[in-house]
């Protein structure tokens, strides 16, 4: 009987271990009961050392399992590692497909030790994950700079140590994100340890670690851009945003913000991105950009209709399918809606002088406007969600209650979201986050000391 309902049991386990989901629901209940008194109470509870320890302990087990599976049965990160190996051999960085290369590399570098060697149940999970990883159809869907980022570790240490190193970089990036959020926010500070503890329990972070993805590296670069702009250091902000753009392209949305708020940072960001791309072309050959473009078109065409694609394009494709309209209409509709959302963000942001929310609302657009957007992309929302929580506390208990419900919805694990929630819920949540953040642009402004007046550039 258990075998018959194994899938449902796994979904229930995913739901039961979604600590931020239940924490957000509990916070919602507290807000309804205590109203305005809930704000200092929740902040005090969140900063209490016992809460931090309990949250960290709750996130530790799934995080350790994610690290183990990432090492023993690596997935997305192998795209960059195989591309790096191809680069060293003087071959194309974009073999199509690359399934054979991934399988051959993993077979040539077997697992030396894993938790599965001492936990039989986990060993079975490792085997299933490995068989799936080496049998799926793989292409290199990442921009070429990610290949260069892992090229030297791959050459020196091989595939599996590089995976451990990249996950270490991701977790260190999370720590830096928490520190910058806590120290750049001004009033109502939250301990960095509390931010880290909550994030470690969040499914998108655990999923990112499992895949070996680079989302937290992007998050720390974009939060650094925000932090340095607040401190009046436009050069450092431009370097961070420019490098993030060269890594994954979609952080280039922040160039819109820089155009209106920090022209010097815009020049530095553009120069950094152009220099990075020029170095890629010079070292890897200029054909890599055409090869990347071809792969992106294939990936978009193949995965735009997947249930796990939470982008605006994915929602449009799902809607057209539901009403029986041709899928060929999806791209024109998506482009029109994307342009309208960017213009709306600019119109709202241009009205305000010195607003965190203008910057953050552009970050909110990134998982929406990327044609393919999996749940691990949501880690870039750490800054907007943090600022939105601060805005909700300012607006009062009703806004805080809505914020808690929104956090609960954003904490539903992907398998549960796809199986038990209505189609489009995740995308709708992302749109609500963007809309709330964008409309806050006229009211939310950094509070800088007079001697730090330049920090109001954000």
MARRONU-67369 format. One record per residue (C-alpha): x, y, z; residue number from 1. Coordinates in steps of 0.05 Angstrom, whole numbers, plus 5000, padded with zeros to 4 digits. Layout:
<pts>
<pt x="X" y="Y" z="Z" n="NUM"/>
...
</pts>
This chain:
<pts>
<pt x="5000" y="5000" z="5000" n="1"/>
<pt x="5057" y="5047" z="5017" n="2"/>
<pt x="5089" y="5033" z="4950" n="3"/>
<pt x="5024" y="5051" z="4915" n="4"/>
<pt x="5023" y="5119" z="4948" n="5"/>
<pt x="5098" y="5131" z="4948" n="6"/>
<pt x="5093" y="5193" z="4904" n="7"/>
<pt x="5040" y="5225" z="4950" n="8"/>
<pt x="5082" y="5208" z="5011" n="9"/>
<pt x="5142" y="5242" z="4981" n="10"/>
<pt x="5100" y="5304" z="4967" n="11"/>
<pt x="5074" y="5305" z="5038" n="12"/>
<pt x="5146" y="5299" z="5063" n="13"/>
<pt x="5166" y="5358" z="5020" n="14"/>
<pt x="5108" y="5398" z="5047" n="15"/>
<pt x="5121" y="5378" z="5119" n="16"/>
<pt x="5194" y="5399" z="5116" n="17"/>
<pt x="5179" y="5467" z="5084" n="18"/>
<pt x="5197" y="5504" z="5148" n="19"/>
<pt x="5190" y="5575" z="5119" n="20"/>
<pt x="5119" y="5557" z="5095" n="21"/>
<pt x="5096" y="5538" z="5165" n="22"/>
<pt x="5135" y="5595" z="5197" n="23"/>
<pt x="5101" y="5645" z="5151" n="24"/>
<pt x="5032" y="5615" z="5167" n="25"/>
<pt x="5048" y="5619" z="5242" n="26"/>
<pt x="5070" y="5692" z="5233" n="27"/>
<pt x="5005" y="5706" z="5196" n="28"/>
<pt x="4965" y="5679" z="5255" n="29"/>
<pt x="5006" y="5721" z="5304" n="30"/>
<pt x="4994" y="5783" z="5263" n="31"/>
<pt x="4919" y="5772" z="5261" n="32"/>
<pt x="4917" y="5761" z="5337" n="33"/>
<pt x="4964" y="5816" z="5360" n="34"/>
<pt x="4957" y="5866" z="5302" n="35"/>
<pt x="5004" y="5925" z="5311" n="36"/>
<pt x="5037" y="5891" z="5370" n="37"/>
<pt x="5058" y="5835" z="5325" n="38"/>
<pt x="5113" y="5875" z="5290" n="39"/>
<pt x="5161" y="5884" z="5349" n="40"/>
<pt x="5142" y="5814" z="5375" n="41"/>
<pt x="5160" y="5780" z="5309" n="42"/>
<pt x="5224" y="5820" z="5301" n="43"/>
<pt x="5246" y="5801" z="5372" n="44"/>
<pt x="5228" y="5728" z="5360" n="45"/>
<pt x="5265" y="5727" z="5294" n="46"/>
<pt x="5328" y="5756" z="5325" n="47"/>
<pt x="5327" y="5709" z="5386" n="48"/>
<pt x="5385" y="5661" z="5387" n="49"/>
<pt x="5339" y="5601" z="5401" n="50"/>
<pt x="5298" y="5616" z="5339" n="51"/>
<pt x="5361" y="5621" z="5297" n="52"/>
<pt x="5388" y="5555" z="5323" n="53"/>
<pt x="5322" y="5519" z="5311" n="54"/>
<pt x="5316" y="5546" z="5240" n="55"/>
<pt x="5388" y="5528" z="5224" n="56"/>
<pt x="5378" y="5458" z="5252" n="57"/>
<pt x="5314" y="5450" z="5210" n="58"/>
<pt x="5351" y="5470" z="5147" n="59"/>
<pt x="5414" y="5430" z="5161" n="60"/>
<pt x="5388" y="5360" z="5144" n="61"/>
<pt x="5358" y="5376" z="5075" n="62"/>
<pt x="5418" y="5420" z="5059" n="63"/>
<pt x="5467" y="5365" z="5076" n="64"/>
<pt x="5427" y="5316" z="5033" n="65"/>
<pt x="5426" y="5367" z="4976" n="66"/>
<pt x="5502" y="5375" z="4981" n="67"/>
<pt x="5511" y="5299" z="4981" n="68"/>
<pt x="5466" y="5288" z="4920" n="69"/>
<pt x="5499" y="5347" z="4884" n="70"/>
<pt x="5567" y="5313" z="4893" n="71"/>
<pt x="5546" y="5241" z="4879" n="72"/>
<pt x="5496" y="5255" z="4823" n="73"/>
<pt x="5511" y="5325" z="4796" n="74"/>
<pt x="5463" y="5358" z="4748" n="75"/>
<pt x="5463" y="5429" z="4720" n="76"/>
<pt x="5533" y="5448" z="4741" n="77"/>
<pt x="5560" y="5393" z="4696" n="78"/>
<pt x="5540" y="5436" z="4636" n="79"/>
<pt x="5593" y="5487" z="4656" n="80"/>
<pt x="5644" y="5434" z="4677" n="81"/>
<pt x="5639" y="5396" z="4612" n="82"/>
<pt x="5642" y="5462" z="4573" n="83"/>
<pt x="5706" y="5479" z="4611" n="84"/>
<pt x="5736" y="5412" z="4594" n="85"/>
<pt x="5718" y="5424" z="4521" n="86"/>
<pt x="5750" y="5492" z="4524" n="87"/>
<pt x="5816" y="5463" z="4550" n="88"/>
<pt x="5815" y="5413" z="4493" n="89"/>
<pt x="5804" y="5466" z="4441" n="90"/>
<pt x="5734" y="5442" z="4423" n="91"/>
<pt x="5667" y="5478" z="4422" n="92"/>
<pt x="5640" y="5499" z="4490" n="93"/>
<pt x="5570" y="5482" z="4465" n="94"/>
<pt x="5568" y="5409" z="4443" n="95"/>
<pt x="5498" y="5390" z="4424" n="96"/>
<pt x="5477" y="5350" z="4461" n="97"/>
<pt x="5528" y="5339" z="4517" n="98"/>
<pt x="5496" y="5279" z="4551" n="99"/>
<pt x="5552" y="5231" z="4529" n="100"/>
<pt x="5607" y="5279" z="4553" n="101"/>
<pt x="5573" y="5285" z="4621" n="102"/>
<pt x="5566" y="5210" z="4629" n="103"/>
<pt x="5638" y="5197" z="4608" n="104"/>
<pt x="5666" y="5249" z="4655" n="105"/>
<pt x="5627" y="5223" z="4715" n="106"/>
<pt x="5646" y="5152" z="4700" n="107"/>
<pt x="5720" y="5172" z="4694" n="108"/>
<pt x="5716" y="5208" z="4762" n="109"/>
<pt x="5675" y="5162" z="4807" n="110"/>
<pt x="5650" y="5182" z="4876" n="111"/>
<pt x="5703" y="5171" z="4929" n="112"/>
<pt x="5655" y="5175" z="4989" n="113"/>
<pt x="5584" y="5195" z="5001" n="114"/>
<pt x="5533" y="5195" z="5057" n="115"/>
<pt x="5499" y="5138" z="5021" n="116"/>
<pt x="5556" y="5092" z="5043" n="117"/>
<pt x="5531" y="5098" z="5115" n="118"/>
<pt x="5457" y="5111" z="5103" n="119"/>
<pt x="5426" y="5057" z="5058" n="120"/>
<pt x="5362" y="5096" z="5044" n="121"/>
<pt x="5403" y="5155" z="5019" n="122"/>
<pt x="5445" y="5108" z="4977" n="123"/>
<pt x="5383" y="5087" z="4938" n="124"/>
<pt x="5366" y="5160" z="4927" n="125"/>
<pt x="5437" y="5174" z="4902" n="126"/>
<pt x="5432" y="5116" z="4852" n="127"/>
<pt x="5365" y="5140" z="4825" n="128"/>
<pt x="5390" y="5211" z="4819" n="129"/>
<pt x="5454" y="5189" z="4783" n="130"/>
<pt x="5417" y="5145" z="4733" n="131"/>
<pt x="5371" y="5203" z="4717" n="132"/>
<pt x="5428" y="5253" z="4711" n="133"/>
<pt x="5468" y="5211" z="4661" n="134"/>
<pt x="5407" y="5192" z="4618" n="135"/>
<pt x="5372" y="5259" z="4608" n="136"/>
<pt x="5382" y="5302" z="4547" n="137"/>
<pt x="5433" y="5356" z="4565" n="138"/>
<pt x="5454" y="5419" z="4529" n="139"/>
<pt x="5496" y="5477" z="4553" n="140"/>
<pt x="5443" y="5529" z="4569" n="141"/>
<pt x="5488" y="5578" z="4607" n="142"/>
<pt x="5525" y="5639" z="4581" n="143"/>
<pt x="5599" y="5626" z="4566" n="144"/>
<pt x="5627" y="5666" z="4625" n="145"/>
<pt x="5601" y="5612" z="4673" n="146"/>
<pt x="5647" y="5563" z="4636" n="147"/>
<pt x="5706" y="5608" z="4648" n="148"/>
<pt x="5687" y="5615" z="4721" n="149"/>
<pt x="5696" y="5540" z="4733" n="150"/>
<pt x="5751" y="5527" z="4682" n="151"/>
<pt x="5811" y="5533" z="4728" n="152"/>
<pt x="5782" y="5491" z="4786" n="153"/>
<pt x="5760" y="5438" z="4736" n="154"/>
<pt x="5830" y="5436" z="4706" n="155"/>
<pt x="5865" y="5432" z="4774" n="156"/>
<pt x="5818" y="5387" z="4814" n="157"/>
<pt x="5768" y="5353" z="4767" n="158"/>
<pt x="5693" y="5353" z="4765" n="159"/>
<pt x="5670" y="5331" z="4834" n="160"/>
<pt x="5717" y="5375" z="4875" n="161"/>
<pt x="5696" y="5434" z="4831" n="162"/>
<pt x="5623" y="5419" z="4849" n="163"/>
<pt x="5641" y="5422" z="4923" n="164"/>
<pt x="5679" y="5487" z="4912" n="165"/>
<pt x="5621" y="5520" z="4875" n="166"/>
<pt x="5572" y="5500" z="4929" n="167"/>
<pt x="5620" y="5530" z="4981" n="168"/>
<pt x="5620" y="5594" z="4940" n="169"/>
<pt x="5544" y="5594" z="4939" n="170"/>
<pt x="5538" y="5585" z="5014" n="171"/>
<pt x="5591" y="5639" z="5026" n="172"/>
<pt x="5552" y="5684" z="4979" n="173"/>
<pt x="5489" y="5672" z="5021" n="174"/>
<pt x="5527" y="5695" z="5083" n="175"/>
<pt x="5550" y="5758" z="5048" n="176"/>
<pt x="5479" y="5772" z="5023" n="177"/>
<pt x="5453" y="5766" z="5094" n="178"/>
<pt x="5508" y="5812" z="5121" n="179"/>
<pt x="5495" y="5866" z="5069" n="180"/>
<pt x="5419" y="5863" z="5078" n="181"/>
<pt x="5425" y="5869" z="5153" n="182"/>
<pt x="5477" y="5925" z="5152" n="183"/>
<pt x="5449" y="5963" z="5092" n="184"/>
<pt x="5377" y="5965" z="5114" n="185"/>
<pt x="5383" y="6020" z="5167" n="186"/>
<pt x="5328" y="6018" z="5218" n="187"/>
<pt x="5296" y="5955" z="5246" n="188"/>
<pt x="5358" y="5912" z="5236" n="189"/>
<pt x="5353" y="5837" z="5233" n="190"/>
<pt x="5413" y="5794" z="5250" n="191"/>
<pt x="5450" y="5765" z="5190" n="192"/>
<pt x="5447" y="5697" z="5224" n="193"/>
<pt x="5371" y="5700" z="5224" n="194"/>
<pt x="5370" y="5714" z="5149" n="195"/>
<pt x="5418" y="5657" z="5135" n="196"/>
<pt x="5378" y="5609" z="5179" n="197"/>
<pt x="5313" y="5625" z="5143" n="198"/>
<pt x="5345" y="5620" z="5074" n="199"/>
<pt x="5376" y="5553" z="5089" n="200"/>
<pt x="5307" y="5525" z="5102" n="201"/>
<pt x="5278" y="5554" z="5037" n="202"/>
<pt x="5266" y="5504" z="4982" n="203"/>
<pt x="5295" y="5547" z="4925" n="204"/>
<pt x="5362" y="5552" z="4962" n="205"/>
<pt x="5364" y="5477" z="4976" n="206"/>
<pt x="5344" y="5462" z="4904" n="207"/>
<pt x="5399" y="5509" z="4879" n="208"/>
<pt x="5451" y="5473" z="4920" n="209"/>
<pt x="5426" y="5406" z="4894" n="210"/>
<pt x="5435" y="5429" z="4822" n="211"/>
<pt x="5500" y="5467" z="4835" n="212"/>
<pt x="5471" y="5529" z="4803" n="213"/>
<pt x="5500" y="5599" z="4807" n="214"/>
<pt x="5439" y="5638" z="4832" n="215"/>
<pt x="5469" y="5657" z="4899" n="216"/>
<pt x="5530" y="5685" z="4864" n="217"/>
<pt x="5485" y="5728" z="4823" n="218"/>
<pt x="5445" y="5748" z="4885" n="219"/>
<pt x="5507" y="5771" z="4922" n="220"/>
<pt x="5530" y="5812" z="4863" n="221"/>
<pt x="5463" y="5846" z="4855" n="222"/>
<pt x="5455" y="5858" z="4930" n="223"/>
<pt x="5526" y="5885" z="4929" n="224"/>
<pt x="5504" y="5934" z="4875" n="225"/>
<pt x="5447" y="5957" z="4920" n="226"/>
<pt x="5492" y="5960" z="4982" n="227"/>
<pt x="5548" y="6000" z="4949" n="228"/>
<pt x="5498" y="6048" z="4917" n="229"/>
<pt x="5470" y="6061" z="4986" n="230"/>
<pt x="5540" y="6075" z="5011" n="231"/>
<pt x="5553" y="6122" z="4952" n="232"/>
<pt x="5606" y="6078" z="4920" n="233"/>
<pt x="5583" y="6077" z="4847" n="234"/>
<pt x="5647" y="6046" z="4821" n="235"/>
<pt x="5640" y="5984" z="4864" n="236"/>
<pt x="5566" y="5980" z="4849" n="237"/>
<pt x="5579" y="5984" z="4774" n="238"/>
<pt x="5632" y="5929" z="4777" n="239"/>
<pt x="5584" y="5882" z="4814" n="240"/>
<pt x="5525" y="5894" z="4768" n="241"/>
<pt x="5568" y="5891" z="4705" n="242"/>
<pt x="5599" y="5824" z="4725" n="243"/>
<pt x="5531" y="5796" z="4744" n="244"/>
<pt x="5506" y="5816" z="4675" n="245"/>
<pt x="5564" y="5782" z="4640" n="246"/>
<pt x="5551" y="5719" z="4680" n="247"/>
<pt x="5477" y="5710" z="4666" n="248"/>
<pt x="5452" y="5769" z="4623" n="249"/>
<pt x="5386" y="5782" z="4659" n="250"/>
<pt x="5418" y="5825" z="4714" n="251"/>
<pt x="5426" y="5875" z="4657" n="252"/>
<pt x="5356" y="5898" z="4675" n="253"/>
<pt x="5390" y="5938" z="4730" n="254"/>
<pt x="5422" y="5981" z="4676" n="255"/>
<pt x="5354" y="6013" z="4671" n="256"/>
<pt x="5359" y="6034" z="4743" n="257"/>
<pt x="5430" y="6059" z="4734" n="258"/>
<pt x="5409" y="6101" z="4674" n="259"/>
<pt x="5361" y="6141" z="4718" n="260"/>
<pt x="5397" y="6140" z="4785" n="261"/>
<pt x="5472" y="6128" z="4778" n="262"/>
<pt x="5504" y="6146" z="4711" n="263"/>
<pt x="5575" y="6134" z="4735" n="264"/>
<pt x="5556" y="6065" z="4758" n="265"/>
<pt x="5523" y="6053" z="4691" n="266"/>
<pt x="5587" y="6069" z="4654" n="267"/>
<pt x="5628" y="6023" z="4700" n="268"/>
<pt x="5577" y="5967" z="4693" n="269"/>
<pt x="5574" y="5972" z="4618" n="270"/>
<pt x="5650" y="5974" z="4613" n="271"/>
<pt x="5656" y="5913" z="4659" n="272"/>
<pt x="5604" y="5873" z="4620" n="273"/>
<pt x="5635" y="5891" z="4552" n="274"/>
<pt x="5705" y="5876" z="4576" n="275"/>
<pt x="5683" y="5808" z="4604" n="276"/>
<pt x="5647" y="5790" z="4539" n="277"/>
<pt x="5707" y="5813" z="4497" n="278"/>
<pt x="5753" y="5769" z="4539" n="279"/>
<pt x="5707" y="5710" z="4527" n="280"/>
<pt x="5707" y="5722" z="4452" n="281"/>
<pt x="5782" y="5730" z="4450" n="282"/>
<pt x="5797" y="5667" z="4490" n="283"/>
<pt x="5740" y="5622" z="4470" n="284"/>
<pt x="5728" y="5646" z="4400" n="285"/>
<pt x="5674" y="5694" z="4377" n="286"/>
<pt x="5631" y="5637" z="4352" n="287"/>
<pt x="5612" y="5620" z="4424" n="288"/>
<pt x="5560" y="5676" z="4423" n="289"/>
<pt x="5526" y="5647" z="4362" n="290"/>
<pt x="5529" y="5577" z="4392" n="291"/>
<pt x="5499" y="5603" z="4457" n="292"/>
<pt x="5444" y="5639" z="4421" n="293"/>
<pt x="5426" y="5576" z="4382" n="294"/>
<pt x="5424" y="5535" z="4447" n="295"/>
<pt x="5380" y="5587" z="4482" n="296"/>
<pt x="5330" y="5584" z="4425" n="297"/>
<pt x="5327" y="5508" z="4430" n="298"/>
<pt x="5319" y="5510" z="4507" n="299"/>
<pt x="5265" y="5562" z="4503" n="300"/>
<pt x="5226" y="5525" z="4450" n="301"/>
<pt x="5233" y="5459" z="4487" n="302"/>
<pt x="5218" y="5480" z="4559" n="303"/>
<pt x="5173" y="5541" z="4553" n="304"/>
<pt x="5111" y="5499" z="4566" n="305"/>
<pt x="5137" y="5459" z="4625" n="306"/>
<pt x="5098" y="5462" z="4690" n="307"/>
<pt x="5161" y="5481" z="4727" n="308"/>
<pt x="5175" y="5541" z="4683" n="309"/>
<pt x="5148" y="5598" z="4726" n="310"/>
<pt x="5166" y="5654" z="4678" n="311"/>
<pt x="5116" y="5701" z="4647" n="312"/>
<pt x="5126" y="5665" z="4580" n="313"/>
<pt x="5109" y="5599" z="4614" n="314"/>
<pt x="5044" y="5628" z="4641" n="315"/>
<pt x="5026" y="5656" z="4572" n="316"/>
<pt x="5038" y="5588" z="4540" n="317"/>
<pt x="4996" y="5553" z="4593" n="318"/>
<pt x="4939" y="5604" z="4583" n="319"/>
<pt x="4940" y="5596" z="4507" n="320"/>
<pt x="4938" y="5521" z="4515" n="321"/>
<pt x="4879" y="5526" z="4562" n="322"/>
<pt x="4838" y="5569" z="4515" n="323"/>
<pt x="4858" y="5530" z="4453" n="324"/>
<pt x="4897" y="5587" z="4421" n="325"/>
<pt x="4960" y="5573" z="4378" n="326"/>
<pt x="5025" y="5572" z="4417" n="327"/>
<pt x="5057" y="5615" z="4363" n="328"/>
<pt x="5022" y="5675" z="4395" n="329"/>
<pt x="5061" y="5665" z="4460" n="330"/>
<pt x="5124" y="5702" z="4443" n="331"/>
<pt x="5091" y="5766" z="4415" n="332"/>
<pt x="5045" y="5769" z="4476" n="333"/>
<pt x="5103" y="5756" z="4523" n="334"/>
<pt x="5146" y="5810" z="4491" n="335"/>
<pt x="5089" y="5861" z="4495" n="336"/>
<pt x="5075" y="5844" z="4568" n="337"/>
<pt x="5149" y="5846" z="4586" n="338"/>
<pt x="5157" y="5914" z="4554" n="339"/>
<pt x="5095" y="5940" z="4590" n="340"/>
<pt x="5121" y="5916" z="4658" n="341"/>
<pt x="5190" y="5947" z="4648" n="342"/>
<pt x="5158" y="6013" z="4625" n="343"/>
<pt x="5111" y="6012" z="4685" n="344"/>
<pt x="5170" y="6000" z="4732" n="345"/>
<pt x="5208" y="6058" z="4702" n="346"/>
<pt x="5147" y="6104" z="4704" n="347"/>
<pt x="5136" y="6089" z="4778" n="348"/>
<pt x="5210" y="6091" z="4795" n="349"/>
<pt x="5223" y="6156" z="4758" n="350"/>
<pt x="5172" y="6191" z="4802" n="351"/>
<pt x="5209" y="6177" z="4866" n="352"/>
<pt x="5275" y="6205" z="4888" n="353"/>
<pt x="5322" y="6157" z="4921" n="354"/>
<pt x="5283" y="6092" z="4928" n="355"/>
<pt x="5305" y="6022" z="4945" n="356"/>
<pt x="5241" y="5996" z="4913" n="357"/>
<pt x="5258" y="6019" z="4843" n="358"/>
<pt x="5321" y="5977" z="4845" n="359"/>
<pt x="5286" y="5918" z="4877" n="360"/>
<pt x="5226" y="5919" z="4830" n="361"/>
<pt x="5274" y="5909" z="4771" n="362"/>
<pt x="5304" y="5850" z="4808" n="363"/>
<pt x="5233" y="5823" z="4816" n="364"/>
<pt x="5225" y="5824" z="4741" n="365"/>
<pt x="5284" y="5778" z="4728" n="366"/>
<pt x="5251" y="5710" z="4743" n="367"/>
<pt x="5189" y="5734" z="4706" n="368"/>
<pt x="5222" y="5760" z="4643" n="369"/>
<pt x="5273" y="5705" z="4635" n="370"/>
<pt x="5240" y="5659" z="4583" n="371"/>
<pt x="5256" y="5598" z="4624" n="372"/>
<pt x="5252" y="5607" z="4700" n="373"/>
<pt x="5258" y="5549" z="4748" n="374"/>
<pt x="5245" y="5556" z="4823" n="375"/>
<pt x="5318" y="5561" z="4840" n="376"/>
<pt x="5318" y="5628" z="4804" n="377"/>
<pt x="5279" y="5655" z="4862" n="378"/>
<pt x="5341" y="5663" z="4905" n="379"/>
<pt x="5352" y="5730" z="4871" n="380"/>
<pt x="5288" y="5753" z="4906" n="381"/>
<pt x="5323" y="5755" z="4974" n="382"/>
<pt x="5333" y="5830" z="4968" n="383"/>
<pt x="5261" y="5847" z="4944" n="384"/>
<pt x="5229" y="5801" z="4996" n="385"/>
<pt x="5272" y="5832" z="5051" n="386"/>
<pt x="5254" y="5903" z="5030" n="387"/>
<pt x="5181" y="5884" z="5021" n="388"/>
<pt x="5179" y="5857" z="5092" n="389"/>
<pt x="5207" y="5923" z="5117" n="390"/>
<pt x="5155" y="5961" z="5076" n="391"/>
<pt x="5099" y="5917" z="5104" n="392"/>
<pt x="5121" y="5933" z="5175" n="393"/>
<pt x="5117" y="6007" z="5159" n="394"/>
<pt x="5048" y="6001" z="5129" n="395"/>
<pt x="5018" y="5964" z="5189" n="396"/>
<pt x="4991" y="5897" z="5210" n="397"/>
<pt x="4945" y="5887" z="5150" n="398"/>
<pt x="5002" y="5894" z="5101" n="399"/>
<pt x="5045" y="5849" z="5144" n="400"/>
<pt x="4991" y="5796" z="5144" n="401"/>
<pt x="4989" y="5798" z="5067" n="402"/>
<pt x="5065" y="5794" z="5066" n="403"/>
<pt x="5064" y="5732" z="5110" n="404"/>
<pt x="5014" y="5698" z="5064" n="405"/>
<pt x="5057" y="5716" z="5004" n="406"/>
<pt x="5119" y="5687" z="5037" n="407"/>
<pt x="5080" y="5623" z="5052" n="408"/>
<pt x="5061" y="5616" z="4978" n="409"/>
<pt x="5133" y="5629" z="4956" n="410"/>
<pt x="5156" y="5574" z="5004" n="411"/>
<pt x="5115" y="5518" z="4972" n="412"/>
<pt x="5165" y="5468" z="4944" n="413"/>
<pt x="5165" y="5459" z="4868" n="414"/>
<pt x="5139" y="5386" z="4868" n="415"/>
<pt x="5080" y="5407" z="4912" n="416"/>
<pt x="5068" y="5470" z="4871" n="417"/>
<pt x="5063" y="5431" z="4806" n="418"/>
<pt x="5020" y="5374" z="4833" n="419"/>
<pt x="4972" y="5405" z="4883" n="420"/>
<pt x="4967" y="5479" z="4865" n="421"/>
<pt x="4931" y="5511" z="4806" n="422"/>
<pt x="4971" y="5526" z="4744" n="423"/>
<pt x="5001" y="5595" z="4746" n="424"/>
<pt x="5001" y="5605" z="4821" n="425"/>
<pt x="5076" y="5612" z="4825" n="426"/>
<pt x="5078" y="5662" z="4768" n="427"/>
<pt x="5021" y="5701" z="4799" n="428"/>
<pt x="5059" y="5705" z="4865" n="429"/>
<pt x="5119" y="5733" z="4828" n="430"/>
<pt x="5075" y="5785" z="4794" n="431"/>
<pt x="5045" y="5805" z="4861" n="432"/>
<pt x="5115" y="5813" z="4891" n="433"/>
<pt x="5136" y="5856" z="4831" n="434"/>
<pt x="5072" y="5898" z="4833" n="435"/>
<pt x="5076" y="5911" z="4907" n="436"/>
<pt x="5149" y="5929" z="4903" n="437"/>
<pt x="5139" y="5973" z="4841" n="438"/>
<pt x="5081" y="6012" z="4872" n="439"/>
<pt x="5122" y="6023" z="4935" n="440"/>
<pt x="5173" y="6062" z="4894" n="441"/>
<pt x="5137" y="6127" z="4908" n="442"/>
<pt x="5138" y="6119" z="4983" n="443"/>
<pt x="5198" y="6078" z="5003" n="444"/>
<pt x="5264" y="6115" z="5007" n="445"/>
<pt x="5330" y="6100" z="5043" n="446"/>
<pt x="5341" y="6139" z="5106" n="447"/>
<pt x="5412" y="6163" z="5104" n="448"/>
<pt x="5449" y="6206" z="5153" n="449"/>
<pt x="5466" y="6276" z="5127" n="450"/>
<pt x="5540" y="6258" z="5121" n="451"/>
<pt x="5519" y="6199" z="5078" n="452"/>
<pt x="5473" y="6237" z="5031" n="453"/>
<pt x="5502" y="6203" z="4970" n="454"/>
<pt x="5476" y="6137" z="4996" n="455"/>
<pt x="5407" y="6159" z="4974" n="456"/>
<pt x="5428" y="6143" z="4903" n="457"/>
<pt x="5387" y="6079" z="4911" n="458"/>
</pts>
